[in-house]
Amino acid sequence: MGWGPDMLTVEAASPARAKEIAGELGQLGFKAIENEDEAYAGMLSLSKNPAAFQAKIATFDISRRRWDEQIMPFLWALGTLLLWPGLYTERESGMRWVMLPLGVLSAFLLVWDGLRIWGWRLELLSEGLRLRQRFQWQIIPWEQIQKVESQPLGTGNRERVILKLASHASENLGTFNCAFSRNLRDRLRYELTQRQHTGNRAG
């Protein structure tokens, strides 16, 4: 899912085959990279430079949604501007009644996606994960986060990223396309691992 030329991905239809391939390519300096999505799909990723792979995860920008999502409210705004003025022209009344619901729908989607997309942001702080949803901020302490998961939604290319908390509750970080949701999940898992290692050394 886009970690670049430091990765070699091969087909491995079973765990036994994956172990066999890892052993064979290990003689050439490749190390297997654990990835639950690829294991489920019957794939295996390996790298001669796992540190470079980890560095890409550690620097992946998860602060905002992808640019192709951020332009969606602009498209709805354009649709609203094109449709609403047509309600007041000298057009046939039948055309106006077609444009009216379309204009209302575009305006609704502008507000909905504006809140959902422009109102979303994520910040990694020393004390926790600072999350903004629909322009409302909250901080989730790192020690409260036990697990990060991504859950597919139906048959589309969309996934939900969920935090499993120590209180047995769940926090939905949002719904994104698969590439961003998995990169977001991997980045947060990396951050959790780093903080756990720091805590263990301190203990």
Helices and strands as residue ranges (DSSP letters): E 8-11, H 15-26, E 31-33, H 36-41, E 43-47, H 50-59, H 67-70, H 72-83, G 85-88, H 93-113, I 114-118, E 121-124, E 128-133, E 136-141, G 142-144, E 145-152, E 158-165, E 170-177, H 178-202
